[in-house]
Amino acid sequence: MKSVLSHLAKLLLVFLIVGVVLVMIYILPIIAEQVSEMYTSLAFAKNNVLMTIQILCTFLIAGFATIIYLLFMFDMDKVFTNMFVKGLEFIILLSAIVSIVVAGLFVYLNSIGGLKHFLAFGLVGVEISVIVLLVVTIVIRKTIIDAIEYKQENELTI
């Protein structure tokens, strides 16, 4: 059952990666163009915001790929290894970078008067979600590091 759920999760993540790539390439430029036509005072910021959102999508893809890698390690029963911890640390790094970029985007849009109520709530929601992911990943990382230490101590005593 563990293997089936892991394979389903990996398949779902691959579909999500494909979806994010399609959105990034085809849908985001169309949305950016429509928004710049609706809000002509913000048209000058279209390319900056579009590029920033595409970079955030790239980080999301990297995070999904890392989770797929961690699921492969989970399938091989290599959860309590340093490579698994390195994968978690990479997710922590990505989360921290995304948090900083989203905060910077919030400040940038606020400085040019581009924050409308829905967008502001969306950015705050993304920021909170990323911070929660960051904290949960840090806790999981610490738990696995402690388990690795206990496992090594247990092997030495036997």
Stockholm file with secondary structure:
# STOCKHOLM 1.0

chainA/1-158         MKSVLSHLAKLLLVFLIVGVVLVMIYILPIIAEQVSEMYTSLAFAKNNVLMTIQILCTFLIAGFATIIYLLFMFDMDKVFTNMFVKGLEFIILLSAIVSIVVAGLFVYLNSIGGLKHFLAFGLVGVEISVIVLLVVTIVIRKTIIDAIEYKQENELTI
#=GR chainA/1-158 SS CHHHHHHHHHHHHHHHHHHHHHIIIIIHHHHHHHHHHHCGGGGGGHHHHHHHHHHHHHHHHHHHHHHHHHHHHHHTTCTTSHHHHHHHHHHHHHHHHHHHHHHHHHHHHHHTTCCCHHHHHHHHHHHHHHHHHHHHHHHHHHHHHHHHHHHHHHHHHC
#=GC SS_cons         CHHHHHHHHHHHHHHHHHHHHHIIIIIHHHHHHHHHHHCGGGGGGHHHHHHHHHHHHHHHHHHHHHHHHHHHHHHTTCTTSHHHHHHHHHHHHHHHHHHHHHHHHHHHHHHTTCCCHHHHHHHHHHHHHHHHHHHHHHHHHHHHHHHHHHHHHHHHHC
//
